[in-house]
Amino acid sequence: MAKARKTIITCAVTGAIHTPSMSEYLPVSASEIAEAAIGAAEAGAAIVHLHARDPQDGRPDQTPEAFEPFLRVIKQRSDCVVNITTGGAPTMTIEERVRPAAHWKPEVASLNMGTMNFGLFPMLARFDGKLKHQWEKDYLGNRNIVFRNTFGDIEHILTTLGANGTRFEFECYDTAHLYNLKYFFDAGIVKGPLFIQTVFGLMGGIGAHPEDVMHMKRTADRLFGDNYRWSVLGAGKNQMPIAAMSAAMGGHIRVGLEDSLWIGPGQLAKTNAEQVTRARQIIEALGLEVASPDEAREILALKGPDQVAF
């Protein structure tokens, strides 16, 4: 496929890991999330990955109603691919997490491919004096978070959203997650081309050493051959080094304030677009081209923006 050599940039604009007190630049309100997504798309992101937040205190909000204001604005002002989270926050139930994507029927939804420990608590020591809301302290300080994604949970999301023609960004935080996906692929529950996002540097998942990146890529190659498209997510300071590895190896890239608040050592990113621009510079410095939204749709075999419910 000639188009597959073009590099897709995904931008995850707010997420549910970082809290508002950590950075004044983290989008919280619907208008901030919409502007962040549109800015990222204008900078070169073909896909925007979206969470919603309570505009009062910034906590994650997985009600379908919270997504509506920014979904409609983004669609009116951009042709980017919209990816709605089914991860929500790791403290939510599977029923809460699937509702926005089930309701709005996006082209893409994220799907974490295994249950895992989820350690956010190391961030508490770094930001404790800055946290304005009690929920932030309780959330970040919780050493007992288990991010549940059982085989039953995964199949429920696959069948619920698959019926609407939504395809998936398969989030694989460790080797076992690739094997879990292989089970669903072999069973015919999911079909290629799979969009596999290997995630590095989150506490509870695989590390961010270059050997970890190579290991996940080799494993995915062996399990899926030509039936997948590879993208990477590096957390925090690992964001750009791992993005560069992926681009050099023919893969795709995810950046955004969900994954890292930074644009350089000790320097907060002021916008998501800054990170997209940096990723684009890496891609183009390697002699590669950034994929447009329609090229991303072709690479990933998406249904098209006319078939969403927003």
C-alpha positions as CSV (number, residue, x, y, z in Angstrom):
1,M,0.0,0.0,0.0
2,A,1.8,3.2,-1.2
3,K,0.0,5.4,1.3
4,A,1.1,3.3,4.3
5,R,4.6,4.8,4.2
6,K,3.2,8.2,5.2
7,T,3.3,8.8,8.9
8,I,0.2,9.3,10.9
9,I,0.4,11.7,13.8
10,T,-2.2,11.1,16.5
11,C,-2.6,13.8,19.2
12,A,-4.1,12.9,22.6
13,V,-5.1,16.4,23.8
14,T,-6.0,16.0,27.5
15,G,-6.5,12.4,28.7
16,A,-7.2,11.3,32.3
17,I,-3.7,10.8,33.8
18,H,-2.5,14.4,34.3
19,T,-4.5,16.7,36.5
20,P,-5.2,20.4,36.0
21,S,-2.9,21.6,38.8
22,M,0.1,20.0,37.0
23,S,0.0,22.5,34.1
24,E,-2.1,25.6,33.4
25,Y,-2.0,24.6,29.7
26,L,-3.9,21.3,30.1
27,P,-7.2,21.6,28.3
28,V,-10.2,21.2,30.7
29,S,-13.3,22.9,29.4
30,A,-15.1,21.8,26.2
31,S,-14.0,24.9,24.4
32,E,-10.3,24.4,25.4
33,I,-10.5,20.7,24.3
34,A,-12.0,21.8,21.0
35,E,-9.4,24.5,20.4
36,A,-6.6,22.1,21.3
37,A,-7.8,19.4,18.9
38,I,-8.3,21.9,16.1
39,G,-4.9,23.4,16.7
40,A,-3.3,20.0,16.7
41,A,-5.0,19.1,13.4
42,E,-3.8,22.3,11.8
43,A,-0.3,21.5,12.9
44,G,-0.4,18.1,11.2
45,A,-2.3,15.6,13.4
46,A,-4.5,13.3,11.3
47,I,-6.2,11.9,14.3
48,V,-7.2,13.5,17.6
49,H,-7.7,11.2,20.6
50,L,-10.3,12.7,23.0
51,H,-11.3,12.5,26.7
52,A,-13.8,14.9,28.5
53,R,-13.4,16.6,31.8
54,D,-15.6,18.3,34.4
55,P,-15.1,22.0,33.6
56,Q,-15.3,22.9,37.3
57,D,-12.4,20.9,38.8
58,G,-11.0,19.1,35.8
59,R,-11.7,15.5,36.8
60,P,-12.3,13.0,34.1
61,D,-16.0,12.9,32.9
62,Q,-17.1,9.9,30.7
63,T,-20.7,10.9,30.2
64,P,-21.7,11.2,26.5
65,E,-23.1,14.6,27.2
66,A,-19.7,15.9,28.2
67,F,-18.2,15.0,24.8
68,E,-21.0,16.6,22.7
69,P,-19.9,20.3,22.7
70,F,-16.3,19.7,21.5
71,L,-17.2,16.8,19.1
72,R,-19.5,19.0,17.1
73,V,-17.1,22.0,17.0
74,I,-14.2,19.8,15.9
75,K,-16.3,18.2,13.1
76,Q,-17.5,21.6,11.9
77,R,-14.0,23.1,11.8
78,S,-11.7,20.2,10.9
79,D,-11.6,17.1,8.8
80,C,-9.4,15.2,11.3
81,V,-10.2,11.7,12.4
82,V,-11.9,11.6,15.8
83,N,-10.8,8.9,18.2
84,I,-12.9,8.6,21.4
85,T,-11.5,6.9,24.5
86,T,-12.9,3.7,26.0
87,G,-10.2,3.9,28.7
88,G,-11.8,6.9,30.4
89,A,-10.1,6.8,33.7
90,P,-8.8,3.6,35.4
91,T,-11.1,4.1,38.3
92,M,-14.3,3.9,36.1
93,T,-16.4,0.8,35.3
94,I,-16.4,-0.7,31.9
95,E,-20.0,0.4,31.4
96,E,-19.1,4.1,32.1
97,R,-16.1,3.8,29.8
98,V,-17.8,2.5,26.7
99,R,-20.8,4.9,26.7
100,P,-19.4,7.9,24.8
101,A,-18.0,5.8,21.9
102,A,-21.2,3.7,21.8
103,H,-23.3,6.9,21.6
104,W,-21.3,9.0,19.2
105,K,-20.1,6.1,16.9
106,P,-16.6,7.6,16.0
107,E,-14.4,6.4,13.3
108,V,-11.9,5.2,15.9
109,A,-12.0,4.3,19.6
110,S,-9.1,3.4,21.9
111,L,-9.1,0.0,23.6
112,N,-6.7,-1.2,26.3
113,M,-5.8,-4.8,25.7
114,G,-5.3,-6.1,29.2
115,T,-5.8,-5.6,32.9
116,M,-2.8,-4.0,34.6
117,N,-1.5,-2.2,37.7
118,F,-1.6,1.5,37.0
119,G,0.9,3.5,39.1
120,L,0.4,7.2,39.0
121,F,1.6,7.8,42.6
122,P,5.2,8.6,41.7
123,M,3.8,11.9,40.3
124,L,2.4,12.9,43.7
125,A,5.7,13.7,45.2
126,R,6.6,15.9,42.3
127,F,3.4,17.9,42.2
128,D,2.0,17.5,45.8
129,G,2.5,21.2,46.7
130,K,0.8,22.4,43.6
131,L,-2.4,20.3,43.7
132,K,-5.5,22.5,44.2
133,H,-8.2,19.8,44.4
134,Q,-8.6,17.0,46.9
135,W,-9.6,14.6,44.1
136,E,-6.2,15.1,42.5
137,K,-4.4,14.1,45.7
138,D,-6.7,11.1,46.2
139,Y,-6.4,10.0,42.6
140,L,-2.6,10.4,42.2
141,G,-1.9,8.9,45.6
142,N,-3.9,5.7,45.0
143,R,-1.4,2.8,45.0
144,N,-4.2,0.2,44.5
145,I,-5.5,1.1,41.0
146,V,-6.0,-1.9,38.9
147,F,-7.0,-0.9,35.3
148,R,-9.5,-3.6,34.5
149,N,-9.7,-4.9,31.0
150,T,-10.7,-8.6,31.1
151,F,-11.3,-10.8,28.1
152,G,-15.1,-10.3,28.7
153,D,-14.6,-6.5,28.9
154,I,-12.6,-6.4,25.7
155,E,-15.1,-8.5,23.8
156,H,-18.0,-6.3,25.1
157,I,-16.3,-3.2,23.7
158,L,-15.3,-4.9,20.4
159,T,-18.8,-6.1,19.7
160,T,-20.6,-3.0,21.0
161,L,-18.6,-0.5,18.9
162,G,-17.8,-2.9,16.1
163,A,-21.5,-3.0,15.3
164,N,-21.3,0.7,14.5
165,G,-18.3,0.3,12.1
166,T,-15.9,1.9,14.7
167,R,-12.4,0.6,14.4
168,F,-9.8,0.5,17.2
169,E,-6.6,2.0,18.4
170,F,-5.4,-1.1,20.3
171,E,-3.4,0.1,23.3
172,C,-0.8,-2.5,24.2
173,Y,1.2,-1.7,27.4
174,D,3.1,-5.0,27.5
175,T,3.8,-8.2,25.6
176,A,0.8,-10.0,26.9
177,H,-1.5,-7.4,25.4
178,L,-0.3,-8.3,22.0
179,Y,-1.0,-11.9,22.6
180,N,-4.5,-11.0,23.9
181,L,-5.1,-9.1,20.7
182,K,-3.9,-12.2,18.7
183,Y,-6.6,-14.2,20.4
184,F,-9.4,-11.9,19.2
185,F,-7.7,-11.7,15.7
186,D,-7.5,-15.4,15.3
187,A,-11.1,-15.8,16.5
188,G,-12.3,-13.4,13.8
189,I,-13.7,-10.9,16.2
190,V,-11.3,-8.2,14.9
191,K,-10.0,-7.9,11.4
192,G,-7.0,-6.2,9.8
193,P,-5.5,-3.8,9.3
194,L,-5.1,-3.6,13.0
195,F,-4.0,-0.2,14.4
196,I,-1.7,-1.2,17.3
197,Q,-0.4,1.5,19.6
198,T,2.5,0.2,21.8
199,V,2.7,2.2,25.0
200,F,6.0,2.7,26.8
201,G,7.0,4.2,30.2
202,L,3.7,3.9,32.2
203,M,4.3,2.4,35.6
204,G,2.7,-1.0,35.5
205,G,3.5,-1.6,31.8
206,I,6.6,-2.2,29.8
207,G,9.5,0.2,30.1
208,A,10.8,2.8,27.7
209,H,14.3,1.4,26.8
210,P,15.0,1.1,23.0
211,E,15.2,-2.6,23.6
212,D,11.6,-2.6,24.9
213,V,10.5,-0.8,21.8
214,M,12.2,-3.3,19.6
215,H,10.8,-6.2,21.5
216,M,7.2,-5.0,21.1
217,K,7.8,-4.4,17.4
218,R,9.4,-7.8,16.8
219,T,6.5,-9.5,18.7
220,A,3.8,-7.7,16.7
221,D,5.6,-8.5,13.5
222,R,5.7,-12.1,14.3
223,L,2.1,-12.3,15.5
224,F,0.4,-10.1,12.8
225,G,2.7,-9.8,9.8
226,D,1.3,-7.4,7.3
227,N,-2.1,-7.3,9.1
228,Y,-1.3,-4.3,11.3
229,R,-0.2,-0.7,11.3
230,W,2.2,0.2,14.2
231,S,2.2,3.4,16.3
232,V,3.9,4.3,19.5
233,L,3.2,6.3,22.6
234,G,6.1,7.3,24.9
235,A,5.1,8.7,28.3
236,G,6.7,11.9,29.7
237,K,10.3,12.5,28.7
238,N,10.2,9.4,26.5
239,Q,7.7,11.0,24.1
240,M,9.9,12.3,21.4
241,P,12.8,9.8,21.5
242,I,10.4,6.9,21.0
243,A,8.4,8.9,18.4
244,A,11.7,9.2,16.5
245,M,12.4,5.5,16.7
246,S,9.0,4.7,15.3
247,A,9.2,7.1,12.5
248,A,12.7,5.8,11.5
249,M,11.3,2.3,11.5
250,G,8.3,3.1,9.3
251,G,5.8,3.4,12.2
252,H,3.3,6.1,13.3
253,I,3.4,8.5,16.3
254,R,1.2,9.6,19.1
255,V,1.9,12.8,21.0
256,G,-0.2,15.2,23.1
257,L,-0.6,16.5,26.7
258,E,-2.3,13.3,27.7
259,D,1.0,11.5,27.4
260,S,3.5,14.3,28.3
261,L,3.1,17.8,29.7
262,W,6.5,18.8,28.3
263,I,8.1,20.1,25.2
264,G,11.7,19.9,26.6
265,P,13.6,19.4,29.9
266,G,11.8,21.4,32.5
267,Q,9.7,23.2,29.9
268,L,5.9,22.8,29.8
269,A,4.3,22.6,26.4
270,K,1.9,25.5,26.0
271,T,-0.2,23.7,23.4
272,N,-0.7,20.3,21.9
273,A,0.1,21.8,18.6
274,E,3.7,22.4,19.9
275,Q,4.2,18.7,20.3
276,V,2.6,17.9,17.0
277,T,4.9,20.4,15.3
278,R,8.0,18.8,17.0
279,A,6.8,15.3,15.8
280,R,6.3,16.7,12.3
281,Q,9.8,18.1,12.3
282,I,11.2,14.6,13.2
283,I,9.2,13.0,10.5
284,E,10.2,15.4,7.8
285,A,13.8,15.5,8.9
286,L,13.9,11.7,8.1
287,G,12.7,12.5,4.6
288,L,9.1,11.2,5.3
289,E,5.7,12.8,4.8
290,V,3.0,13.3,7.3
291,A,-0.3,11.7,6.5
292,S,-3.4,13.8,5.9
293,P,-6.7,12.8,7.6
294,D,-8.0,11.1,4.4
295,E,-4.7,9.3,4.0
296,A,-5.0,8.1,7.6
297,R,-8.5,6.9,6.8
298,E,-7.1,4.9,3.8
299,I,-4.2,3.4,5.8
300,L,-6.5,2.3,8.6
301,A,-9.5,1.4,6.5
302,L,-11.9,3.7,8.4
303,K,-15.6,4.2,7.7
304,G,-15.4,7.9,7.1
305,P,-16.7,11.1,8.9
306,D,-20.1,10.9,7.3
307,Q,-20.9,7.8,9.3
308,V,-20.4,9.1,12.8
309,A,-23.2,10.3,15.1
310,F,-22.0,13.9,15.8
